Amino acid sequence: MERLHRWSGSPALFDWLLGSRLSAALPGLPEMKDEDYRAEVAAVASHLDVVLERDTTSV
């Protein structure tokens, strides 16, 4: 999700991804054109970073 968010910030890369066969392996890629969807993805990715960091420090 984090990569999709970063890639969607680059119009040239994003357009290339949409037109490539790699897009089939990237669910949610077409939706990344929607700013609200991008914001939700960024929020989830941020939350997952916090959870992963917490889990690795508690081991």
GUKOLBA-737576 format. One record per residue (C-alpha): residue number from 1; residue in three letters; x, y, z. Coordinates in steps of 0.02 Angstrom, whole numbers, plus 32768, in hexadecimal, padded with zeros to 4 digits. Layout:
N
NUM;Ala;X;Y;Z $
...
END
This chain:
59
1;Met;8000;8000;8000 $
2;Glu;808D;8076;802B $
3;Arg;80DF;8058;7F82 $
4;Leu;803C;8073;7F26 $
5;His;8026;8117;7F81 $
6;Arg;80D6;8150;7F54 $
7;Trp;80C8;8116;7EA0 $
8;Ser;8022;816E;7E88 $
9;Gly;807A;8212;7EB1 $
10;Ser;80E0;8203;7E11 $
11;Pro;806C;821D;7D7D $
12;Ala;80E5;81D0;7CFE $
13;Leu;8106;8135;7D66 $
14;Phe;804F;8123;7D94 $
15;Asp;8015;812D;7CDF $
16;Trp;809A;80AE;7CAE $
17;Leu;8061;8037;7D37 $
18;Leu;7FAA;8048;7D03 $
19;Gly;7FD8;8018;7C51 $
20;Ser;804D;7F8A;7C7D $
21;Arg;8022;7ED6;7C9F $
22;Leu;8066;7EF1;7D4F $
23;Ser;7FC5;7F4C;7D79 $
24;Ala;7F6B;7EA5;7D83 $
25;Ala;7FD8;7E7A;7E1A $
26;Leu;7FB6;7F20;7E70 $
27;Pro;7F03;7F1E;7EB1 $
28;Gly;7EBD;7FCB;7ECD $
29;Leu;7F30;801F;7E50 $
30;Pro;7EA7;8073;7DE8 $
31;Glu;7E56;80B5;7E86 $
32;Met;7EF7;8110;7EB4 $
33;Lys;7EC4;819D;7E3E $
34;Asp;7E40;81CF;7EC0 $
35;Glu;7E8D;8246;7F41 $
36;Asp;7E19;8208;7FCC $
37;Tyr;7E4B;8154;7FAA $
38;Arg;7F03;8185;7FAC $
39;Ala;7EEB;81D9;8054 $
40;Glu;7E99;813D;809B $
41;Val;7F26;80CF;805A $
42;Ala;7FA7;8144;80A8 $
43;Ala;7F4C;813D;814F $
44;Val;7F44;807F;814E $
45;Ala;7FFC;8071;811C $
46;Ser;802C;80E7;81A8 $
47;His;7FC8;8083;8226 $
48;Leu;8018;7FE1;81EB $
49;Asp;80C5;802E;81FE $
50;Val;809C;8057;82B3 $
51;Val;8059;7FA8;82D5 $
52;Leu;80F0;7F55;8283 $
53;Glu;8169;7FC4;82E2 $
54;Arg;8111;7F9E;8387 $
55;Asp;8113;7EE3;8363 $
56;Thr;81CD;7EE0;8339 $
57;Thr;81FE;7F43;83D3 $
58;Ser;8199;7ED5;8448 $
59;Val;81F0;7E34;8413 $
END
